[in-house]
Amino acid sequence: MMIQIRKTARLRLTVSVLGVFRGSRRLSGMQVTACLPPLCPETLQAGRKQRRRRSLSAECPAQVFSLQVWSVQELQTCTLRLSISSRDFSGLRETPLGELEMSCAEIQWESDHTFSLTRQLNPARRKLRKSQSCQAAVGAPVSLLRSLGQILILLQYQSLAHRIKVMVRKAQNLPKLSRMPGTPDHSVIINLLQDGTVISTKETKCSSGLNPVWNAPFLFDLPAGDVSTLMLEFIIMQGRLYAKSCVLGRVLIGCEVSEAGNQHWREMRNTPQVETACWHLIQQDTP
């Protein structure tokens, strides 16, 4: 399988599937889907609006996918996954042929530089029976099974009042940690820390579903001194898990955290009175 990969300066990853080959013979009529977990866990189909599948043929020599990325650091934690399938003559039956998984940590990323690769496809995975898949899931770490989703946060540094306005907007693609019936509730605890010590805490109300919406604003009065010693911690809680709340994951925003959290903090400080919005990947909670 031949592919081209390119990261643009606007933080988009473009993947072009040039062809699928068996020996020296190029196969036609192939359908390709792509995803980039955990940044883009949803499966995408080729095309600008991702609405219509395209097949590899003489008339359509390549399938192109455009994936949003947030930073090089987070891109290197992702795995590019491509799935190849074919249709029968009726066009109604689809047969999986193979998959390609490639760790993005293998590539030294440079903006607007194209990488051309030829990789061997892995055999298509067969679906497990429901009883087998449930048994395999028991006891497996959440981080190995699925992404923890992402959360949209708005920050505003009100320099004259020396405080920060925090807006917890919504989250997407949160996993359900239990097979218990019902839709889980989610809430977010926001801690303001100074030198690692919690000095103020707020909490949203519960919102139901795996794509919860809160639209909850909060004001944090800041202590005297340099704001570089401060940090915001967002703890995402999931309810209805064995009748008690559970920590799903967390997000840190400040000077000495991940690249995305650091960048959002800098944007907030450098543009006082202006709301800055950013999606953050939810990280697994560690003791």
TORKOL-4160 file (C-alpha; in steps of 0.2 Angstrom, whole numbers, padded with zeros to 4 digits, m for minus):
287
<pt num="1" X="0000" Y="0000" Z="0000"/>
<pt num="2" X="0007" Y="0017" Z="m0005"/>
<pt num="3" X="0003" Y="0033" Z="0005"/>
<pt num="4" X="0009" Y="0051" Z="0006"/>
<pt num="5" X="0008" Y="0060" Z="0023"/>
<pt num="6" X="0010" Y="0079" Z="0025"/>
<pt num="7" X="0008" Y="0091" Z="0040"/>
<pt num="8" X="0004" Y="0109" Z="0036"/>
<pt num="9" X="0008" Y="0124" Z="0045"/>
<pt num="10" X="m0010" Y="0126" Z="0050"/>
<pt num="11" X="m0009" Y="0110" Z="0060"/>
<pt num="12" X="m0019" Y="0099" Z="0048"/>
<pt num="13" X="m0013" Y="0082" Z="0043"/>
<pt num="14" X="m0016" Y="0077" Z="0025"/>
<pt num="15" X="m0015" Y="0058" Z="0021"/>
<pt num="16" X="m0016" Y="0053" Z="0002"/>
<pt num="17" X="m0018" Y="0035" Z="m0002"/>
<pt num="18" X="m0010" Y="0032" Z="m0019"/>
<pt num="19" X="m0014" Y="0014" Z="m0022"/>
<pt num="20" X="m0016" Y="m0004" Z="m0015"/>
<pt num="21" X="m0005" Y="m0017" Z="m0023"/>
<pt num="22" X="m0005" Y="m0036" Z="m0024"/>
<pt num="23" X="0013" Y="m0040" Z="m0030"/>
<pt num="24" X="0016" Y="m0028" Z="m0044"/>
<pt num="25" X="m0003" Y="m0027" Z="m0049"/>
<pt num="26" X="m0013" Y="m0012" Z="m0043"/>
<pt num="27" X="m0030" Y="m0016" Z="m0036"/>
<pt num="28" X="m0045" Y="m0006" Z="m0041"/>
<pt num="29" X="m0062" Y="m0002" Z="m0033"/>
<pt num="30" X="m0054" Y="m0002" Z="m0015"/>
<pt num="31" X="m0063" Y="0008" Z="m0002"/>
<pt num="32" X="m0053" Y="0017" Z="0012"/>
<pt num="33" X="m0057" Y="0024" Z="0029"/>
<pt num="34" X="m0046" Y="0033" Z="0041"/>
<pt num="35" X="m0044" Y="0038" Z="0059"/>
<pt num="36" X="m0031" Y="0046" Z="0070"/>
<pt num="37" X="m0034" Y="0041" Z="0088"/>
<pt num="38" X="m0034" Y="0048" Z="0101"/>
<pt num="39" X="m0035" Y="0065" Z="0092"/>
<pt num="40" X="m0047" Y="0060" Z="0079"/>
<pt num="41" X="m0055" Y="0043" Z="0085"/>
<pt num="42" X="m0070" Y="0044" Z="0073"/>
<pt num="43" X="m0068" Y="0035" Z="0056"/>
<pt num="44" X="m0068" Y="0047" Z="0041"/>
<pt num="45" X="m0071" Y="0043" Z="0023"/>
<pt num="46" X="m0061" Y="0051" Z="0009"/>
<pt num="47" X="m0068" Y="0068" Z="0002"/>
<pt num="48" X="m0068" Y="0086" Z="0008"/>
<pt num="49" X="m0084" Y="0084" Z="0017"/>
<pt num="50" X="m0082" Y="0066" Z="0022"/>
<pt num="51" X="m0099" Y="0062" Z="0015"/>
<pt num="52" X="m0096" Y="0050" Z="0001"/>
<pt num="53" X="m0084" Y="0036" Z="m0001"/>
<pt num="54" X="m0072" Y="0036" Z="m0016"/>
<pt num="55" X="m0063" Y="0021" Z="m0023"/>
<pt num="56" X="m0046" Y="0019" Z="m0029"/>
<pt num="57" X="m0047" Y="0017" Z="m0048"/>
<pt num="58" X="m0039" Y="0024" Z="m0064"/>
<pt num="59" X="m0052" Y="0038" Z="m0064"/>
<pt num="60" X="m0049" Y="0042" Z="m0046"/>
<pt num="61" X="m0030" Y="0038" Z="m0042"/>
<pt num="62" X="m0030" Y="0044" Z="m0024"/>
<pt num="63" X="m0040" Y="0046" Z="m0009"/>
<pt num="64" X="m0036" Y="0061" Z="0002"/>
<pt num="65" X="m0040" Y="0063" Z="0021"/>
<pt num="66" X="m0038" Y="0079" Z="0030"/>
<pt num="67" X="m0036" Y="0077" Z="0049"/>
<pt num="68" X="m0036" Y="0091" Z="0062"/>
<pt num="69" X="m0021" Y="0090" Z="0074"/>
<pt num="70" X="m0017" Y="0101" Z="0089"/>
<pt num="71" X="0002" Y="0100" Z="0091"/>
<pt num="72" X="0017" Y="0090" Z="0086"/>
<pt num="73" X="0018" Y="0083" Z="0103"/>
<pt num="74" X="0001" Y="0077" Z="0104"/>
<pt num="75" X="0002" Y="0070" Z="0086"/>
<pt num="76" X="0017" Y="0059" Z="0091"/>
<pt num="77" X="0005" Y="0051" Z="0103"/>
<pt num="78" X="m0007" Y="0045" Z="0089"/>
<pt num="79" X="m0009" Y="0030" Z="0078"/>
<pt num="80" X="m0014" Y="0032" Z="0060"/>
<pt num="81" X="m0026" Y="0019" Z="0055"/>
<pt num="82" X="m0032" Y="0015" Z="0038"/>
<pt num="83" X="m0045" Y="0001" Z="0034"/>
<pt num="84" X="m0046" Y="m0006" Z="0016"/>
<pt num="85" X="m0062" Y="m0015" Z="0009"/>
<pt num="86" X="m0069" Y="m0020" Z="m0008"/>
<pt num="87" X="m0087" Y="m0022" Z="m0014"/>
<pt num="88" X="m0094" Y="m0035" Z="m0025"/>
<pt num="89" X="m0101" Y="m0032" Z="m0042"/>
<pt num="90" X="m0118" Y="m0028" Z="m0035"/>
<pt num="91" X="m0110" Y="m0014" Z="m0025"/>
<pt num="92" X="m0120" Y="m0020" Z="m0010"/>
<pt num="93" X="m0109" Y="m0031" Z="m0001"/>
<pt num="94" X="m0092" Y="m0025" Z="0007"/>
<pt num="95" X="m0078" Y="m0036" Z="0012"/>
<pt num="96" X="m0064" Y="m0030" Z="0023"/>
<pt num="97" X="m0047" Y="m0034" Z="0015"/>
<pt num="98" X="m0034" Y="m0027" Z="0027"/>
<pt num="99" X="m0028" Y="m0013" Z="0039"/>
<pt num="100" X="m0013" Y="m0002" Z="0041"/>
<pt num="101" X="m0008" Y="0005" Z="0058"/>
<pt num="102" X="0007" Y="0016" Z="0060"/>
<pt num="103" X="0013" Y="0025" Z="0075"/>
<pt num="104" X="0015" Y="0044" Z="0072"/>
<pt num="105" X="0030" Y="0044" Z="0084"/>
<pt num="106" X="0040" Y="0035" Z="0069"/>
<pt num="107" X="0041" Y="0051" Z="0059"/>
<pt num="108" X="0050" Y="0068" Z="0062"/>
<pt num="109" X="0037" Y="0080" Z="0058"/>
<pt num="110" X="0040" Y="0096" Z="0048"/>
<pt num="111" X="0028" Y="0108" Z="0042"/>
<pt num="112" X="0023" Y="0106" Z="0023"/>
<pt num="113" X="0035" Y="0092" Z="0021"/>
<pt num="114" X="0028" Y="0076" Z="0012"/>
<pt num="115" X="0033" Y="0059" Z="0017"/>
<pt num="116" X="0030" Y="0044" Z="0004"/>
<pt num="117" X="0028" Y="0027" Z="0012"/>
<pt num="118" X="0025" Y="0009" Z="0006"/>
<pt num="119" X="0018" Y="m0002" Z="0020"/>
<pt num="120" X="0012" Y="m0020" Z="0021"/>
<pt num="121" X="m0006" Y="m0022" Z="0025"/>
<pt num="122" X="m0011" Y="m0032" Z="0040"/>
<pt num="123" X="m0025" Y="m0045" Z="0038"/>
<pt num="124" X="m0043" Y="m0038" Z="0042"/>
<pt num="125" X="m0048" Y="m0041" Z="0060"/>
<pt num="126" X="m0063" Y="m0052" Z="0061"/>
<pt num="127" X="m0077" Y="m0047" Z="0073"/>
<pt num="128" X="m0077" Y="m0056" Z="0090"/>
<pt num="129" X="m0093" Y="m0063" Z="0096"/>
<pt num="130" X="m0101" Y="m0052" Z="0109"/>
<pt num="131" X="m0097" Y="m0064" Z="0123"/>
<pt num="132" X="m0079" Y="m0064" Z="0118"/>
<pt num="133" X="m0077" Y="m0046" Z="0116"/>
<pt num="134" X="m0085" Y="m0043" Z="0134"/>
<pt num="135" X="m0073" Y="m0055" Z="0142"/>
<pt num="136" X="m0058" Y="m0047" Z="0133"/>
<pt num="137" X="m0064" Y="m0030" Z="0140"/>
<pt num="138" X="m0065" Y="m0035" Z="0158"/>
<pt num="139" X="m0049" Y="m0029" Z="0167"/>
<pt num="140" X="m0041" Y="m0020" Z="0152"/>
<pt num="141" X="m0035" Y="m0002" Z="0155"/>
<pt num="142" X="m0046" Y="0011" Z="0149"/>
<pt num="143" X="m0032" Y="0020" Z="0139"/>
<pt num="144" X="m0029" Y="0004" Z="0129"/>
<pt num="145" X="m0047" Y="0002" Z="0124"/>
<pt num="146" X="m0052" Y="0019" Z="0118"/>
<pt num="147" X="m0049" Y="0038" Z="0119"/>
<pt num="148" X="m0055" Y="0047" Z="0134"/>
<pt num="149" X="m0063" Y="0061" Z="0123"/>
<pt num="150" X="m0060" Y="0080" Z="0123"/>
<pt num="151" X="m0067" Y="0095" Z="0131"/>
<pt num="152" X="m0069" Y="0113" Z="0125"/>
<pt num="153" X="m0063" Y="0126" Z="0138"/>
<pt num="154" X="m0064" Y="0145" Z="0136"/>
<pt num="155" X="m0052" Y="0156" Z="0146"/>
<pt num="156" X="m0052" Y="0175" Z="0149"/>
<pt num="157" X="m0039" Y="0185" Z="0159"/>
<pt num="158" X="m0047" Y="0200" Z="0167"/>
<pt num="159" X="m0031" Y="0209" Z="0171"/>
<pt num="160" X="m0039" Y="0225" Z="0179"/>
<pt num="161" X="m0049" Y="0214" Z="0191"/>
<pt num="162" X="m0035" Y="0202" Z="0193"/>
<pt num="163" X="m0046" Y="0186" Z="0190"/>
<pt num="164" X="m0049" Y="0173" Z="0177"/>
<pt num="165" X="m0065" Y="0169" Z="0169"/>
<pt num="166" X="m0067" Y="0150" Z="0165"/>
<pt num="167" X="m0081" Y="0144" Z="0154"/>
<pt num="168" X="m0083" Y="0125" Z="0153"/>
<pt num="169" X="m0093" Y="0123" Z="0136"/>
<pt num="170" X="m0094" Y="0104" Z="0132"/>
<pt num="171" X="m0086" Y="0088" Z="0129"/>
<pt num="172" X="m0086" Y="0075" Z="0115"/>
<pt num="173" X="m0083" Y="0056" Z="0113"/>
<pt num="174" X="m0083" Y="0052" Z="0131"/>
<pt num="175" X="m0082" Y="0033" Z="0134"/>
<pt num="176" X="m0094" Y="0024" Z="0144"/>
<pt num="177" X="m0084" Y="0015" Z="0158"/>
<pt num="178" X="m0098" Y="0003" Z="0163"/>
<pt num="179" X="m0110" Y="m0009" Z="0154"/>
<pt num="180" X="m0123" Y="m0004" Z="0166"/>
<pt num="181" X="m0139" Y="0002" Z="0158"/>
<pt num="182" X="m0143" Y="0020" Z="0157"/>
<pt num="183" X="m0134" Y="0036" Z="0151"/>
<pt num="184" X="m0120" Y="0042" Z="0162"/>
<pt num="185" X="m0120" Y="0059" Z="0170"/>
<pt num="186" X="m0104" Y="0070" Z="0169"/>
<pt num="187" X="m0098" Y="0085" Z="0179"/>
<pt num="188" X="m0082" Y="0094" Z="0179"/>
<pt num="189" X="m0072" Y="0100" Z="0195"/>
<pt num="190" X="m0061" Y="0115" Z="0192"/>
<pt num="191" X="m0047" Y="0118" Z="0204"/>
<pt num="192" X="m0036" Y="0134" Z="0204"/>
<pt num="193" X="m0018" Y="0128" Z="0210"/>
<pt num="194" X="m0004" Y="0139" Z="0216"/>
<pt num="195" X="0013" Y="0129" Z="0217"/>
<pt num="196" X="0003" Y="0113" Z="0217"/>
<pt num="197" X="m0009" Y="0118" Z="0231"/>
<pt num="198" X="m0027" Y="0120" Z="0228"/>
<pt num="199" X="m0033" Y="0138" Z="0233"/>
<pt num="200" X="m0050" Y="0138" Z="0225"/>
<pt num="201" X="m0063" Y="0125" Z="0218"/>
<pt num="202" X="m0078" Y="0126" Z="0207"/>
<pt num="203" X="m0090" Y="0113" Z="0200"/>
<pt num="204" X="m0102" Y="0112" Z="0186"/>
<pt num="205" X="m0119" Y="0104" Z="0187"/>
<pt num="206" X="m0122" Y="0086" Z="0180"/>
<pt num="207" X="m0125" Y="0084" Z="0161"/>
<pt num="208" X="m0131" Y="0068" Z="0154"/>
<pt num="209" X="m0124" Y="0059" Z="0138"/>
<pt num="210" X="m0107" Y="0055" Z="0131"/>
<pt num="211" X="m0107" Y="0072" Z="0122"/>
<pt num="212" X="m0112" Y="0083" Z="0137"/>
<pt num="213" X="m0115" Y="0102" Z="0136"/>
<pt num="214" X="m0112" Y="0112" Z="0152"/>
<pt num="215" X="m0110" Y="0131" Z="0146"/>
<pt num="216" X="m0105" Y="0134" Z="0164"/>
<pt num="217" X="m0095" Y="0151" Z="0168"/>
<pt num="218" X="m0085" Y="0153" Z="0183"/>
<pt num="219" X="m0074" Y="0167" Z="0190"/>
<pt num="220" X="m0058" Y="0164" Z="0200"/>
<pt num="221" X="m0050" Y="0178" Z="0210"/>
<pt num="222" X="m0031" Y="0177" Z="0208"/>
<pt num="223" X="m0019" Y="0179" Z="0223"/>
<pt num="224" X="m0006" Y="0193" Z="0222"/>
<pt num="225" X="0010" Y="0189" Z="0213"/>
<pt num="226" X="0015" Y="0181" Z="0196"/>
<pt num="227" X="0001" Y="0171" Z="0187"/>
<pt num="228" X="0015" Y="0159" Z="0181"/>
<pt num="229" X="0014" Y="0150" Z="0198"/>
<pt num="230" X="m0004" Y="0146" Z="0195"/>
<pt num="231" X="m0012" Y="0132" Z="0186"/>
<pt num="232" X="m0030" Y="0126" Z="0182"/>
<pt num="233" X="m0035" Y="0108" Z="0184"/>
<pt num="234" X="m0051" Y="0101" Z="0176"/>
<pt num="235" X="m0057" Y="0084" Z="0183"/>
<pt num="236" X="m0070" Y="0076" Z="0173"/>
<pt num="237" X="m0082" Y="0065" Z="0183"/>
<pt num="238" X="m0093" Y="0051" Z="0177"/>
<pt num="239" X="m0108" Y="0046" Z="0188"/>
<pt num="240" X="m0119" Y="0030" Z="0188"/>
<pt num="241" X="m0104" Y="0019" Z="0189"/>
<pt num="242" X="m0107" Y="0006" Z="0203"/>
<pt num="243" X="m0118" Y="0020" Z="0211"/>
<pt num="244" X="m0104" Y="0032" Z="0214"/>
<pt num="245" X="m0095" Y="0045" Z="0205"/>
<pt num="246" X="m0079" Y="0041" Z="0196"/>
<pt num="247" X="m0064" Y="0051" Z="0189"/>
<pt num="248" X="m0065" Y="0049" Z="0170"/>
<pt num="249" X="m0049" Y="0059" Z="0167"/>
<pt num="250" X="m0042" Y="0077" Z="0169"/>
<pt num="251" X="m0035" Y="0092" Z="0159"/>
<pt num="252" X="m0021" Y="0104" Z="0166"/>
<pt num="253" X="m0019" Y="0121" Z="0159"/>
<pt num="254" X="m0004" Y="0132" Z="0165"/>
<pt num="255" X="0015" Y="0135" Z="0162"/>
<pt num="256" X="0023" Y="0119" Z="0166"/>
<pt num="257" X="0010" Y="0106" Z="0158"/>
<pt num="258" X="0007" Y="0099" Z="0141"/>
<pt num="259" X="0011" Y="0109" Z="0125"/>
<pt num="260" X="m0008" Y="0112" Z="0122"/>
<pt num="261" X="m0011" Y="0117" Z="0140"/>
<pt num="262" X="0004" Y="0128" Z="0140"/>
<pt num="263" X="m0001" Y="0136" Z="0124"/>
<pt num="264" X="m0019" Y="0140" Z="0129"/>
<pt num="265" X="m0012" Y="0148" Z="0145"/>
<pt num="266" X="0000" Y="0159" Z="0135"/>
<pt num="267" X="m0014" Y="0165" Z="0124"/>
<pt num="268" X="m0025" Y="0169" Z="0139"/>
<pt num="269" X="m0011" Y="0179" Z="0147"/>
<pt num="270" X="m0006" Y="0188" Z="0131"/>
<pt num="271" X="m0023" Y="0194" Z="0126"/>
<pt num="272" X="m0031" Y="0201" Z="0142"/>
<pt num="273" X="m0050" Y="0204" Z="0141"/>
<pt num="274" X="m0052" Y="0192" Z="0126"/>
<pt num="275" X="m0059" Y="0174" Z="0128"/>
<pt num="276" X="m0048" Y="0161" Z="0120"/>
<pt num="277" X="m0056" Y="0144" Z="0116"/>
<pt num="278" X="m0047" Y="0127" Z="0114"/>
<pt num="279" X="m0051" Y="0109" Z="0114"/>
<pt num="280" X="m0041" Y="0098" Z="0126"/>
<pt num="281" X="m0038" Y="0080" Z="0126"/>
<pt num="282" X="m0044" Y="0072" Z="0142"/>
<pt num="283" X="m0029" Y="0063" Z="0150"/>
<pt num="284" X="m0030" Y="0047" Z="0160"/>
<pt num="285" X="m0031" Y="0050" Z="0179"/>
<pt num="286" X="m0016" Y="0045" Z="0188"/>
<pt num="287" X="m0015" Y="0042" Z="0207"/>
